[in-house]
Amino acid sequence: MKLNRLNVVIIIGFLAIIGTMIMQLFLLNQAYLFEKRETEDKIHSSLLKVVSRIYADNNNDIPHVDFIKKTSSNYYIVNVQNVFENVILEHYLKTEFTKVKLDLDFEYAIYDCGTNKMVYGNYISTNGKSSNKCEDCFTKNEDLIYYFALRFPGLSENLFSSLYKYWAYSFVLFIVLIIYVYSVLLLLKQKQYTELQNDFINNMTHEFKTPLSSILIASNYAKSQQEIIENPKLSKYVEIIINQSAKLNEHIENILTVAKSSNNSIELQKSKVDIIKNLDLIKENVELKHQKEVVFNLLFQNKYFINADEFHFYNLLFNLLENAVKYSINEPVIEINLVETEKNYNLTISDNGSGIPEKDLPFVFDKFYRVARQNNKDIEGFGIGLAYVKKICEFHNWKIKLSNKTDNTGLLVAIEIPKKDIYE
């Protein structure tokens, strides 16, 4: 796999999410261990207090020995070494567990010296149910006489449920990872389709240019032949062939230019470009192409130069000004202004056309997008001109914006150019 910028971003994003999930699982484990240790400490301290109270009832001093033995994660044996009653024991257990807010079901059994067996005491439930009652779960200890055993049947489940926030965060992260992977797969698939589309456009246009060049050469040669010159009808047909071939060649060049801009393969050759000179040249070419008189009103008097690629800057202005002419309702009147602001220059182009519907404005810079108009059949184009304009502005680090004029009498194009790129 070629390690380009997109692949690096995808890999870094994937590693970041995996790292976050590993960290989350680590925190979840730490939280579980902390919760477990805290619960065990509560149980241990509560049982110590129960034993202390039993000794106090018998007016005996409590010896310095370890009374409590944990035999499994939820099973405790308490060596009381003193006489006690099951009713008193149950009361003390409930009281001490309530004090430390130990909200756990538990059951206990007491060793009976007379029968030499563990006698089941009771199941104490926090919700009044005792579905986990297990009298056979208590085993006898041969080394002890006065002791009881305590079992917490739902301890593990309670520990896991107490971490519901951490589980929720982990689940959300897992969903994010799935969405990220799915999005990356869609992105790569879309990228593949885009590359195939660009390859198709490039191959198609190049394949068209060779026969088209031959047609233009042959047509121009035929036009100069005496037989064609003397025959007005043939001369007209040859002229149509030349004009339409030239028009087709122009469309192919536009498609190639947009394809190159999409692949970021355009290399700008910046130089000192005369803005007014380019506008005058564009006016002549637009009038010649559309066979109509166009009014250009320059609202700035000074002679300005711009640091730009002259070829692409000319094409940028030509696309914008030709659109203003094509979509004009009456005689095209275009106002061009260059206004200095605090940080930039704003190059504005205002026409007297029909404008663009508000619902279409956000999409006019998309490739192949065309605004639905009543006279679409009479207007040529593929919807790539403004996409090309947008790309050229981006390559120059300029910003472009289209909006309808406030009085709904045409379109206003504003190009924001940094001050360092314009000088007198």
N, C-alpha and C positions, 0 to 999 in steps of 0.2 A: 504494500500500500504506500503510495506516495505521501510523504509527510509534509503536506501543505498547511496553510494557516487554519483552514477549517478542521482538518484532522487533529491538529494540535489542540484546538479549542474543545473538540468533542472528547478527546482523551483526558484533558485536564478536568473537564466537567464531570466525566464519568468517575475519575479517581476521587474528585472532591466529594461526590455523593457517596461513593463506597466508603471513603474515609469517615464521612459524617455518620454513616450507618454503623461502622465499626466502633466509633466513639460512643454512639448512642447505646449499642449493646454493652459496651464496657461500663457505661454509667448505669445501665439497667442492672447489670450484675452487682455493681457496687451498692446500688440502692437496695437490692434484694438482701445482700449480706448485712447491710446496716439495719434493715428492718428486722431481719432474723435475729441479729445480736440484741437489738433493743427489746424484742419480744421475749427472748430467753432471759434477759436481765430482769424484766418485769416479773416473769414467772418465778425466777430464783429468789428475788427479794420478797415477793409475796409469800412464798412457801416458808422462808425464814421467819417472817413475822407470824405466820400461823403456828409454827413450832414454838416460837417465843411465847405466844399467848397460851398455848397448852401447858408449858412449863410454869407460867405465871399462875394459871388456874390451880396447879398442883403444889404451889408454893415451893417450887424447886428452882435451884439456880441452873441456868442453861450451860452445859459444858461446852468447851471450845473444840468442837469436832465438826466434821463436815456431814451434815444431816442429809443433804440432797445428792442423789446420784441420777444422772441422766443416762438412760440406757439406749435411747434412740432419739430421733428428732422430735417425737411427740409423746415420749413415755418417760415418766419420772418416778423414782422410788424415794420416799422420805422416811428416814429412820428416826422416829420420834423418841425412842428409848424411854417412854413414859406412857402412862395409862390415859386414854382419851375415848370419847364417845363419838359415834358417827354423826349424830345430829349436831353436836358442837363443832365437829370438824367441818361439816358442810357449811355451817353458818360462817365460820372463820374464812373458809375458802372464798365464798361469795363476797364477803365484806372486803377482803384484801384485794381481790381481783377488780372489784368495782373501784377501789381507791386509785389504782394505777391505770384505770380505763382499759383493762384488758378484756376486750369484747370477743371472747372465744367460748365455744362450746367445750365442756369438759365432762369427764366421768371419773369416778374414783372407786377404789375397792380397798378394804381393810383386812389385814391378816387377823384371823381368829385362832387364838391359842387352843381353844377347846376342840375345834374340829381340824386344826392343822391345815386350814384352807384359806384361800382368799375369798372373802365375802363381798359380793358386789354391793356397792353403796347406792349410787344414783347417777343419772345422766342429767346434767344441768345445761339447758339450752338457752341461748339468748333470744330465740324466736319462739320458744314453747314447743318445738318439735324435737324428737329424739330418734330420727331415722337411722343414725349411725351408731346406735347402741350396740355394744359388743361385750357381753359378760365373760366370754371365753378369752378375751384379749389380755387378761391380767394373770401373771405367773407368780408362783410362790418363790420366795428367797429364803434358802435354808439358814443363812447366817444371821437373820434378823428376827426379832420377836414382836416389838411394838412398832409397827410401820404401816404405812398406807401407800398405795400406788395411784398415780394420776395420769390420765391419758387425754390428749387433745386431738380428737379425730379429724378436725378440719383445719389443722394448723398450716399445713403446706398451701392449701387452697386459699386460706385467708391472707397468707404472705403474698401470694401472687396477685390476688385481687386488690390488695392495698397499693399495688404499684400500677394502677390502671392508667394514671397520667403518662407514665413512662411507656406503657404498652401503646397508648394512643399516639404518642410522638413517634414511636418506632414504626407503627402502622402507616402513619402519614408519610414518613420518610421512604418507606417501601413503595407506597403508591407513587411518590415523586420519582423514585428511581424507575419504576415501570413506565410512567409517562415520559420521562427523559429518554429512555431507550427507544420507546415507540416514536417519539418526535425525531430522534436522530435517524432512525431507519427511514421515516418519511422524508426527512431532509436529504439524506443520501440518495434516495430514490428520485426525488424531485431534481436534485443536482444532476443525476445521470440523465434524466429526461431533457434537462436544459442543455446539457452538453451534446446530446444527440440532435436536439433541435438546432443548435448553433452549427454543428457539423453539417447538418442537412442544408441549412441556409447558405453556408459558405460554399459547399460543393455545388448546390443548385445554381447560385449566382455566377460562380466561375464557369460552370458548364454553359450557361446562357451567354456569357460575354464573348466567347470565341465565335460562335456562329453569328451573333449580333454584329460583331466587328466586321465580319465578312460581308454581311448584308449592307452595312453602311458604306463600306468601301465600294462594293459593286454598284450600289444605288448612286453614289456620288459620281462614279465613273459613267454610269448610264446617263445621268443628267446632263453631262457635258457632250454627249454624242449628238451629231447634227440631226439624225433621224428623230430623236426625242425632242430636240429644241423646235423642230419644224412642226411637230404634232402636239397641239395644245392639250389634247386629252391625255396622251401618254406622259407629257411633261407634268401634268397635274397629278397623275397617279404616282409617278416617281417622287414627286415632292411630298405626297402623303406618306409614302414608304419611308422617306428620309426623316420626316418630322416624327412619325410614330416610333421609328427605331431609336431616334435620339431621346424621345420621351421614355421609352422602355429602358434604355441604357442609364438614364438618370435615376429611375426607380431602383435599378439593380445596384447602382453606386450607393444610394441611400440605405438600402438593406445591408450592404456590406459594411458601411460605416457604423450602423447601429449594432451589428453583430460584433464588430471589433470593440466598440465601446462597452458592450456587455461583458466581453472577456478581459476588459482593462488592458487591451493591447495597443491602445492609442498612446503614442509618445508625443508630448507637446513640445513644439519648437518655439519657445517664447521669444518675442522681439518687440520693438517699439512700433506700435500700430496706430496709424492716424484714424481716429473714429469718424470724423466728418468725411474724409476721403472714401472710406468704406461705405458710408451711407449714400453718398452720391453715386457710387458704382452700383450699389444694390438698387437704387431708384431706377437707373437706366435699364438694368437687366430685368427688373420686375415689369416695367412698362413695355419692354420689348417682348417679354414672354406672354403677357396677358393682353397686349394690344389695347391698352387703355391708359389714360393720363392719371397719374397718382400725385397727390399733394403731400409733400413732406414738410411739416412745420418744425423747424429746429428752434427750441425754446432756450437754447444756450448759445452764446456768442463766441466764447473763447475757443481756441483750437486745442483740443485735448488729445493726448496720446495714452494708450493703454498697453500695459505689459501683458501680452497674450500671444497665443498661437494664431497667426494671421489667417491661416486657411480655415481653421475651425471657428474663429471669431466671426469671420465673414459668413460662414454657413449658418452659424447661430442666428445672427441678425437677419440673414436672408430668409430663414424659416419663419421667424416671427413676423417680419414685415410682409412676406408673401401671404401668410395666413390672414393678416389684417386686410390685405387686398382681396383675397379669395372670398372672404366672408362678409365683405362690405355690401351694404344694401344699395346705396347710391354711389356717387363718385367718392372713391376712397380718399379720406383726409386723415392723415396719421401725424400725431404730435409726438415728438421725441425730445426728451429732456434729460439733463444730467445735473442732479442736485447734490450738493455737498452737505453731509450731516456731520455730527461730532466725530464719528469713527469711520464712516464709509462714504462712498458715492452711490447714489441710486440712479441707475439708468432706467428710465421709464419709457414705455411705448404705449400710446393710447390711440385707439381707432374709433371709427364711427359705425362699426358693424353691429351685428345682432347679439353679440355677447355669447356667453355659455350658460346653459341652465345650471342652477346651483347644485343640483344632484350629480352633475357630471364633473364639476370642478375638482373634486379630490382625485379623479382618475385620469385626468387629461395627460399626465406625464407617463402613464403606463404604456408599454409597447403594444401596438396594434389596437389601441382603444380609439374608437371614433365616436364623436358625439352625434346622436341621431338628429338629423336636420331634414327639412322638407326638400331641400335641393341637393341632397347627398348624391343623387345620380349625376348631377352636373359638376360635382367637385371631385377631383382626382386625389388619390393618396391612399396610403395603407395605415395611417395612424402611427407612423414612426418618427415624424418630424420633431414633435415636442419631446419624445423620449430621448432623441439625440441631443436636443437643446439642454435638457436636464443633465445628461451625462457630461456634456462639455462644461457646464457650469460647475459640476461637482469636481471635475478634473482641475479646474482653475481655482477651486475653493471659493466659489461665488454661491450666492443664494438667489433662487428665482421664485417668484410668486405670481400667480394669475388671479385676477378678481374682476368682477363686473363693476363698471363705474357706478357711482352712487345715483346718477340720474338715469341709469339703464340705457345709455346711448352708446354702448360699445364695451370693449374689453381693455383692461389696464394690466400691462405686464411690467413687473418691477424686478430688476436685477441688482442685488446688493453686492458691491465690489469694494474690497478693502482699499483704503487710501493709498497704500504703498504701490498699488497696481495702476494708478492713474496720476498723470502729471501733465502740466501745460508745456 
